[in-house]
Amino acid sequence: MFLILIALVGLILGSFLILNLSIFEFVENLFKPFQSRKKTISKRIEEVKNPKPLRGIRKTVKEAGDVLTLMGKEAKFGTVFAFSFIFMVAGIFASILMDNILMIPVATIGLSLIPFWYLIFISHSFKKQVNAELETALSIITSSYFRNESIITAVQENIAYLNPPISNAFKTFLTQANMINVNVKQALSDMKSKLNHHVFSEWVDAMIACQEDKTLKTTLTPIISKLSDVRIVSAELDYLMYEPLKEFITMALLLVLNIPLIYFLNKDWFRVLVDTVMGKGILAVCTLAIFVSLAAVMRI
């Protein structure tokens, strides 16, 4: 059975590769006949004006994509989907090897979301790193601006000391200000979209105001100090934020370790748990509880 499953997966993947088809487009087209009737123009306009917030799996995938965009690695989103597919196939294999059909939907959906949950989890540490890098970048650029009162010169003097993704935003600014558009204020304004950060946007707005009135440059330093406050508060809240994760890991381990414990306490109970329909249903429900709890912890 295991070899037949491997052959089936290889046949499916090979067919998609030969026909140059996307699995996700195939699934989307497969469910199109079951979707609701064609929407009216007024309903489409209403959806564009007031879009519904994403929920569930779609929200998780969207947040993972935003994390990759923030890291500047949006091209690797396809790799994440590939890992998700591998985990999904592993869930199918594990469920069949356990001879538990009820586990298949739980294991496939839960394991396929693990790569996206991982990206959401590491986004916190990455954002802390971005805050620290942004604080350093804005400090040295502002110091240079105080000396020469030219934002282009200040960025050129310090661009070699900046790291991605901060350096990417300022490199784009230099390219636009020197080669595309001489309007420095417009180049500064366009730079805000490169980093989705409220303190950076405030600093850019203050720098735009300084292009009109150089005396306003004293407002830049208090804005940069906000990043220090964010770093201090974040360090204080780290323990509180990771506490739910520690509790989840503890409870999940207790739940999983109960299964081998039952085997050593009473083998008849263990056989009921793994061989009967009710026992397999209990294992599927327990696995579902673990994945739902993990999703809740990632949300926190």
Secondary structure, DSSP 8 states (H G I E B T S, - for coil): -HHHHHHHHHHHHHHHHHHT--HHHHHHHHSGGGS-----HHHHHHHHHS-----HHHHHHHHHHHHHHHHT-GGGHHHHHHHHHHHHHHHHHHHHHTT-TTHHHHHHHHHHTHHHHHHHHHHHHHHHHHHHHHHHHHHHHHHHHHHH--HHHHHHHHGGG--TTHHHHHHHHHHIIIII---HHHHHHHHGGGS--HHHHHHHHHHHHHHH-GGGGGGHHHHHHHHHHHHHHHHHHHHHHHHHHHHHHHHHHHHHHHHHHHHHH-HHHHHHHHHSHHHHHHHHHHHHHHHHHHHHHHH-
